[in-house]
Structures are given as C-alpha cells and as structure tokens.
Amino acid sequence: MAVNEMSLKGQQSLKKPVLNMEGISKTFSSVTVLNNVRIELYPGEVHALMGENGAGKSTFMKILAGIHTPDDNGGKIYLKGQPILWKDPTDARNKRISVIHQELNLSPNLTISENILMGSTFPRNGLGMVKWNEVHERAQEVLDSMGSNLNPRQLVSTLSVAQQQMVEIARALSFNAEVLIMDEPTASLTDKEIKKLFEIIDDLKKQGVAIVYISHRMEEIFKISNRFTVLRDGEWIASGPIEETNPDHLVKLMVGRDLKDLFNRSKAFGAKNQRGVKPVLELKNVSDNTIVKNVSLKIYPGEIVGLAGLVGAGRTELVRAIFGLSELKSGEILVDGHSVRIKSAIDAIANRIAHVPESRKEQGLFLSMSVKENIIMAELKNTLKQELLVGSKQMKALTNILKT
C-alpha cells in the first residue's frame, strides 16, 4: 500500500477532524522552512509528529499555536471545519489550543501557582485584591491531577529542570485544551514521571482531546500514538495509522534512506583502544562537595560515553565538576594522559573541554547579546588580541562577564 493511502484508511472510522492544517508554508528571510505541509487531528487521538532535527516540526507547531503565521497564501487552518487564523498565542489558547514547549518558558521569579495560571483571570475580592489562597488551591488541583507533590507556593527558580518541565505540563493542562501540543515533554523526566504523564495522556484521550506528540523516542511513539505524520526538510512525507508502520520504516521516512546506512562505525575502533591508545579524558575517584562520590571513567578519542541515571543521581553535578563549575573535593582529572587542575571554566576551556549545560537559556547563553558575541565568548582572549568587529566598550563588558 502506498504511504499516501495509509491516512485514508486510518480516517475511515474517524468522522470529522477537530483541526486540520493544509498546504502550510513558511519562509524566514528568503529561507523556506516549511513547504506545503499538512496534518489532520482527530478527537481522542495521539498524533505523533516525526522528523529529524531541522525538519520543521517546531515551526509547524508554532504556527498551530499562533506564535508564527503562515506565509501569505501559505495554507489554511480549519478548526472544526471552519477556516481560522490566530492573531497571536492568546487567541489560539482562547480557542483551546495549548502547548507544552520543548524550551521551558516559565517565569523563574514567580511561584508555581502564578506560572500555572498565567494568562487566566485570577480570583479577586471586592477590593480588587487577588485571592492568593484560591490561586494556590486551583494550582494544587492541577498538580494533584498529575500526581505531583510540588508545592504551588514555591518559586520556579528553586526547581530542577525536570520539576520545571512538570510545571510547564501543568500550565498546559490548566486550560482544558481541545488540542494539546507536546514538544519533547519527557526529555527531562524520570521513568516514574513519564509513566504518570502517559496516564494523563490516556485520560485526555478519553476526554476527546487531540494530542500532537513530538518525540525522538520510538518506544514512546509506538506506546501511546494512534497516528503519525513525518516531515523531512520542511516538507510533508507521509501520514498514517501507527499500527501500519514500524521503527525502521519511520526512520527511513525521516532520513530518506535505509536504517542500515545510518551508522557506519569503524570495526577497528574497539581494537584500537586495546592497542594502548590513551583516553582523551580520565576521571580517577572524583568527588565534589555535592553528591558526586568516587567516580572513575575513561573516554577515548572518537567515543561517545553516555551518563545514565535518575534525576538526582549526580549526572549534571559530575559534568559541572569536570568543567570547573563546582570544586573537586578529591580525585584526579587527566587530559591526554596528563593530570590537570581545573578550578574554573577558563581552565576547562584551556584544556579543550567544552560544556553544553542542562539549561541552555540560563546557563549557556547571553540572550541579550548577538549570536556572534555568544560564539566568541569561549575565545574572548584571542578575539581581544585580534580586535575583531566588536566595539571596545562592549568587549570590555564581555571580559568582565567572563571573569565573574
């Protein structure tokens, strides 16, 4: 059966879509990121939106959420059969379209309650004062429905990334959505939290909510999805019932080639390590002042080593210790076989160690600065010497930031 025919068969038992998008195109600065893309969402189904990084999934969903608008004559959106175009995200939300973003979009200086109910009308007394007890109670109801033990009065800035993700999910659920977009919702969750999320998804399906689920985890896709749509290079490739495909087939649709062609690791790699090649990084009984205790590992050139563990296991703390962001209590770090002392990020960079932090926005980027300025931060010393196209006053400010 042709791929294009699969969606027709899958729709025979489903009458009217709650929402469909047809011929959606989007261009940014003459670069086309979406070209004639479509999707149909039915009540009570999970629709997996698949594609490689850069395939256009997030842009497509941002159009659905009212964050972006399609190009002129760049397609149509129908809500319950009626053509519609959101003015902004608030307009989409008022039409019961809710989004759980891949990038956390919370206000850290506000409480969990304020973040969950942000955008809704807060209860007030006769004097116009906010009834905070009622606000916290409403937020608590949403958290309880998720099985979360978070305190709604707690500031978001005190939460871990995984806990912030749960707040993001709670906020999306608080709007009683008819269409719910989940963009990589399990990326920072523990197995227990993922299990609870799937229970919530199952309840939402029974309530008739249409869910768009974006994930790279095949096991999740086949566990909870009813239908799928694949995008590649900003174009629609296929749609159909999930039972009529398999992981290999989906990957082939996503990348445009057979799965066997994806990985071509050298067979000699394993033997190379046995012939006396030194590890590029080695940890010997490393402990820090938090929860990392006596960790030892070796990483060889060209190798990827995965750090696995539940939230709170110490993965992030170990990486921060390697990069000099937390002080070592004991142990030794070796780079290319030589013992090194890393007391700061500057020491780590000098030893050619780079770090992509868990929270990109807060720890990895200067959001008020340009892409160029962010890129040169790691090479600021050389940049100053070369006097590149950055004002001296601004470079001095950047220098002071790096020193702190």
BELMOLIN-V76077 format. One line per field, one symbol per residue. phi: phi as a letter, one per 30 degrees, with the letter a starting at -180 (. if undefined). psi: psi as a letter, one per 40 degrees, with the letter a starting at -180 (. if undefined). A space follows every 50 residues. Layout:
phi = ???
psi = ???
This chain:
phi = .dedddddddcdccdcddabbbhdbbbchicdcbbhcbabcceibccdcc ldeidjdddedddddidccddehcjbccchicdabddaedddddcicbbc dddebccddcdeedddcejcdddbddciddddddeddddddddddciccd dddddddccddddddddeddddddchdcbbccchdceccdedddeddddd dddddddidcccccacdeededdcdcbbbccbhibdcabldddcbaeddd ddddciadddcdcbdddddddeddcjddddbbcbhdbbccbdbhcbabbc eiccccccldejdjdddddddddidbdddajbccchicdbcccadddddd ciccbcddcdddccbcddcdeeddddedcdddddddhddbeddddddded dddd
psi = hiddeddddeedehchidhihhfhihhhfehhdhhfiiihhihfihhhhi iiheeeddddddddeediiiihffiihhhfehhihididdddddefhihh idhhfihdeiidddddeheihihiadeeihgddddddddddddddefiei heeihdeeiidddddddddddddeefidhhhhhfeedeiidddddddddd ddddddeehhhhhhiehddddedeidiihhihfeihdiiiideeaidddd ddddeeiideedhgihdedddddeeehiidhhhhfhiaebehhfhhihhi heihhhhiiiheeeddddddddeeeihhdiaihhhfehhihheidddddd efhihhidgdddeeigdeiidddddedefddddddefaghiddddddddd ddd.
